[in-house]
Amino acid sequence: MPKVLMYSTGYCPYCDRAERLLTQRGVSNLEKIRVDLDPAQREIMMERTQRRTVPQIYIDDYHVGGFDDLAALDHAGKLVPLLNGQ
């Protein structure tokens, strides 16, 4: 299974929804980086994604985006194949 990374904060309903969706799709190795606890990580996230909001989700090197992007990918039937390395 590909590496799944999510930039998040402590209280973020969209982060919670993204984590729930990923778990439902079989992700058990979600790496979370709390940008509220580490300002340097927030800077890295913003430089990498060109976005300021969380969550920001990566599957391997592919930047999915935020929760809405993740949900759209799932709705289009493309999330599970991506998680299966296809």
N, C-alpha and C positions, 0 to 999 in steps of 0.2 A: 504494500500500500504506500502511496506517495506520502511525503512529509506534508502535514497541514499545520500552518502557522496562522495565528490570529492575534493582531494587535487589539487590545481591549482596555477597559477601565473597570474599576471595582463595581460601580453601579451603572449598568448599561443594558437596558431591555433588549436592544437590537443585538448586542453581544450574546445575551442569554438565548435569544431565538436562534441565532446563527449556530451556537454550540449545540442546541437541541436538534436542529436540522442535521448537522453534521453527524451527531451521535446516531440519529435515526437512520442515516445512510451508511452506518458501519464504521465511522471514524472512532478509534479508541486511543489514538496517539496525538491528540490535539495539543500543540504547543501554544501556550498563551503568553504574550508579553504585555504586562501591565504598564501602559504609558503614563498612567497617573502616578505611579510610584517611582518612575525613572524618566525625568525630563529628557535625558540624552536619547532614550529609546523613542520618545515622541518625535524628536528631531530626525532620527533615522527613518521612522515611519513616514514622516512628511516628505523627506527627500526621496525615498523609494517610491512612494505612491502618488505624490503630488496632491494628496488629500489631507485634510485636517481631522476628519471625523473617524470614529471607531464604530463598528469593527472594520478592520482592513484584513482581508483574508488572502492567504497564498496557499496554493496547492502546488508543491514543489516550487518551481520558479514562476508559475503562472499566477498573476495577480487577478484574483476573482473580483475584488472590490469589496463593497459593504454587504450588509444583509440583503438589501433589495436585489443586488446583483447575484448573490448566492441563490436566493429564492427563484429568480428568473431563470438561472442556469438549471436549477432543479426542475422547474415547471417545463422547460424545453426538453427535458430528458437527457441533458448533457452532464449533469453533476456526477451521477453514478459511474458512467464510463470514465470520466476524468479521475475519480477516486480509485478506479480500478487500473489506472495507468494506461488507458487507451487514448 
